[in-house]
Amino acid sequence: MAPVTKPVAAGGPLHDISAETVQSLDAIKGELDTAMGDIEALEKIGMDVSRLRERLDWGYKARDIILERFKAR
C-alpha cells in the first residue's frame, strides 16, 4: 500500500508567514543578541567559542533569509 501524504499548498509550506511568526522571529533576534553577548564574555576569558559563533551566525542568517524571502520586514 502506498504511503499517504498530505497535500502541500501551491506556494509550499512556507508560502506565507503570519504576524505571530514574525513576532516569534523578532523574539528570536533578542535571544540571538543575548547569546552573542554571552559568547563575547566567554571569549574575553579565553574560551574557544568558534563553533558557538558559527551556530549563532547561522541563526542570524536563517532569520534574515526567512524574513527577506517572505517580505516580512
Residue frames relative to the residue before (quaternion, step in Angstrom):
aa qw qx qy qz dx dy dz
M 1.0000 0.0000 0.0000 0.0000 0.00 0.00 0.00
A 0.4540 -0.6955 0.4931 0.2590 3.59 -0.91 0.92
P 0.5075 -0.6488 0.4611 0.3300 3.59 -1.01 0.74
V 0.4316 -0.6863 0.5273 0.2542 3.53 -1.14 0.72
T 0.0953 -0.7969 0.5949 0.0444 3.58 -0.83 0.96
K 0.4673 -0.6600 0.5111 0.2912 3.52 -1.18 0.62
P 0.4750 -0.6575 0.4887 0.3212 3.59 -0.98 0.72
V 0.2672 -0.7496 0.5886 0.1424 3.56 -1.10 0.78
A 0.5454 -0.6177 0.4532 0.3399 3.56 -1.00 0.82
A 0.6731 -0.5366 0.3361 0.3822 3.55 -1.16 0.65
G 0.7188 0.4382 -0.2508 0.4780 3.59 1.00 -0.74
G 0.5889 -0.5626 0.3746 0.4431 3.58 1.21 -0.14
P 0.6948 -0.5020 0.3168 0.4060 3.57 -1.25 0.26
L 0.7422 0.3357 -0.2160 0.5383 3.62 1.15 -0.45
H 0.1635 0.8399 -0.5024 0.1246 3.54 1.16 0.61
D 0.7883 -0.0088 0.0413 0.6138 3.55 0.97 -0.79
I 0.1878 -0.7739 0.5892 0.1366 3.56 -1.07 0.64
S 0.4683 -0.7038 0.4730 0.2483 3.52 -1.04 0.85
A 0.6682 -0.4703 0.3898 0.4247 3.53 -1.32 0.20
E 0.6118 0.5535 -0.3396 0.4517 3.57 1.08 -0.71
T 0.6457 0.5103 -0.3125 0.4742 3.58 1.02 -0.80
V 0.6311 0.5185 -0.3302 0.4731 3.59 1.00 -0.80
Q 0.6362 0.5159 -0.3277 0.4709 3.61 0.97 -0.80
S 0.6416 0.5203 -0.3172 0.4658 3.55 1.01 -0.81
L 0.6549 0.5012 -0.3076 0.4747 3.58 0.98 -0.83
D 0.6142 0.5276 -0.3414 0.4773 3.59 1.10 -0.64
A 0.6481 0.5078 -0.3111 0.4747 3.57 0.99 -0.83
I 0.6173 0.5447 -0.3376 0.4563 3.57 1.05 -0.76
K 0.6097 0.5467 -0.3577 0.4489 3.60 1.02 -0.74
G 0.6402 0.5217 -0.3255 0.4605 3.58 0.96 -0.78
E 0.6544 0.5045 -0.3013 0.4759 3.56 1.01 -0.82
L 0.6387 0.5165 -0.3222 0.4706 3.58 1.03 -0.79
D 0.6403 0.5251 -0.3192 0.4609 3.58 0.99 -0.83
T 0.6432 0.5139 -0.3139 0.4730 3.58 0.99 -0.83
A 0.6572 0.5079 -0.3022 0.4678 3.56 0.94 -0.90
M 0.6202 0.5373 -0.3450 0.4557 3.59 1.03 -0.74
G 0.6344 0.5217 -0.3231 0.4702 3.58 0.99 -0.79
D 0.6481 0.5134 -0.3095 0.4696 3.58 0.99 -0.84
I 0.6498 0.5131 -0.3138 0.4648 3.57 0.96 -0.86
E 0.6470 0.5168 -0.3205 0.4599 3.58 0.96 -0.84
A 0.6352 0.5183 -0.3267 0.4702 3.59 1.05 -0.75
L 0.6555 0.4988 -0.3118 0.4736 3.60 0.95 -0.83
E 0.6242 0.5464 -0.3268 0.4528 3.54 1.06 -0.77
K 0.6348 0.5514 -0.3211 0.4357 3.60 1.03 -0.80
I 0.7211 0.3991 -0.2581 0.5040 3.59 1.08 -0.60
G 0.6663 -0.5806 0.2724 0.3804 3.55 1.25 0.40
M 0.4630 0.6795 -0.4628 0.3312 3.60 1.16 0.19
D 0.4367 -0.6516 0.5495 0.2876 3.54 -1.19 0.61
V 0.0147 -0.8267 0.5603 -0.0493 3.55 -0.44 1.23
S 0.2789 0.8100 -0.4864 0.1715 3.57 1.23 0.32
R 0.6734 0.4815 -0.3064 0.4700 3.62 0.91 -0.81
L 0.6371 0.5179 -0.3242 0.4699 3.56 1.02 -0.79
R 0.6528 0.5139 -0.3105 0.4620 3.56 0.97 -0.86
E 0.6125 0.5424 -0.3475 0.4581 3.63 1.02 -0.73
R 0.6824 0.4842 -0.2867 0.4666 3.58 0.89 -0.90
L 0.6473 0.5133 -0.3085 0.4715 3.54 1.02 -0.79
D 0.6357 0.5167 -0.3188 0.4766 3.57 1.01 -0.82
W 0.6251 0.5267 -0.3333 0.4698 3.58 1.05 -0.76
G 0.6398 0.5384 -0.3220 0.4439 3.58 0.97 -0.83
Y 0.6483 0.4999 -0.3114 0.4825 3.58 0.96 -0.88
K 0.6761 0.5060 -0.2961 0.4463 3.56 0.89 -0.96
A 0.6506 0.5185 -0.3159 0.4561 3.59 0.92 -0.89
R 0.6472 0.5172 -0.3124 0.4648 3.58 0.95 -0.87
D 0.6711 0.5017 -0.2972 0.4579 3.57 0.88 -0.94
I 0.6529 0.5140 -0.3153 0.4583 3.59 0.96 -0.85
I 0.6480 0.5130 -0.3276 0.4578 3.60 0.90 -0.86
L 0.6855 0.4774 -0.2912 0.4662 3.58 0.85 -0.94
E 0.6614 0.5051 -0.3065 0.4621 3.58 0.97 -0.83
R 0.6702 0.5249 -0.2978 0.4320 3.56 0.86 -0.99
F 0.7892 0.3047 -0.1519 0.5112 3.55 0.94 -0.83
K 0.4599 -0.7388 0.4103 0.2724 3.56 1.26 0.55
A 0.3498 0.7709 -0.4634 0.2618 3.57 1.01 0.81
R 0.5004 0.6692 -0.4332 0.3379 3.60 1.16 0.01
